[in-house]
Amino acid sequence: MKKLILTSAILLPAFSFAISVEGSIGVWNQDPSGYISYKGDQIDVDSNLRYGKKTRPMGRLKIDMPSILPNIYLMATPSRFEAIGQKDTSFTFGGQTYQANVPFYSKTRLDHYDIALYYGIPGLKKLTNGVLSAELGLNVRIMDLYAKVEQSQNNISESKSLTVPIPMLYTGLQIRPVNLLSMEGELRGVAYNSNHYYDLIGRLKVKPVKYVFLAGGYRYQELKIDVSDVKSKVKLKGPLFFISL
């Protein structure tokens, strides 16, 4: 993690503070499951849409501010699938009826962008001699949702797009037994009415050279949403890999 030292010699001649910045880029191998529906029937992600695993890029940026200010955590996660599927019964999507046993094309986008403000748990890192640290804060996830189902043989096509801000609790934990190795976990989550959204990340970070970290881990998401005629439950899970500076 690089240190950027900022000093104000004019307004605050006796005060200086440090901002720590960690940027990461990587990939996540996403394995989808669940169902989607829009003004109609449930369409199974595996057996009907026939989506398979996809590897997508990810990016994250953590900015550790001076203790009086909340720290900032930004993350971007693209998630997109498309395939030719089929259903052995007729079904409705967006008010349109699609014929049974006739192939259809579908495309789904579940991109999301996170903005979190958080604080470290006071005294924990010092108490454990730098081995253990924890974070707690609030996260806003901007969901960019899109679903399209097209059955060209019957000249039927319907789509739905939706942007939803979702407030979530954020908590993070880091165990660093030695300077070159750390284990990290993150949880973002919210549950209200019949909706819920959980996002868990676990990773192992190693520091092969100065200022560079390599990380590997696993990510699991579960989204259940009922908003604007969209009723869906989707899970995404799989390994991820990062390089951090």
C-alpha positions, 0 to 999 in steps of 0.5 A: 500500500503506497503512502501519500504524505500531505503537509500544509505548511501555511494554514497548518504548519504543525500538522501533517497527515497521511493518506493510504491508497490501494488500487487493485485490478483482477478477474472473477470467474462468475458461475450463475444460478437462480431465476429471473422474471419480469411480468410473468413466469420464472425462467431458470438461469441454468436449465432455461437460459443456459448461462455458463461460467464467465470470467469478468474484470473487477476493480477496487480502490481503497483510500484510508483517510486521517482518523477524523474522516471516513475511509473510502472504498470503491469497487466496480463489478461487471456481470453479463451473460447471454446465450441461446436457451429453450423451455419445454413449456410456454412462458411469459416475459414482459407480458409477451408469451413465448412458445414452448420448445422453440429456441430463444436468445437472452441477455442479462446484465447485473453490473454493480458499483459500490461506494462505501464509507467506513472506519476502522475499529479503534484500538484493535490493530494496536491491541493485537500488535498489528495482526488483526484489524476490522472495518465497519461502515455503510455501502451504497451499491448501484445496480445496473440491471438489464434483461432481454428475451427474444424469440426470433422465430415468432418475432417476439422480443421484450426487455427491461432495464432498471437502475437501483441504489441499494444501501448495505452494511459493510464490514471487513476483517484482516489477519496479518500474521507476518508483513508478507501475508494477510487473510482478508474477508468482506461482507456487504449485506441488507435484508428488507421485506422479501428482498435481500442481498448478500456479498461475501469475499474472502482472499489471501494476499501475498507480497512478493515485492515492495508495493505489490500484492497478489491475491486469490480468493472466492466471492459469493453473491445472492440477490433476491429482488422484487421491484418494478415488476422484476422478481428474481433470485440470482446467485453468483459465485466463483474464484477471483484473482487480483494484483494490488498496488 
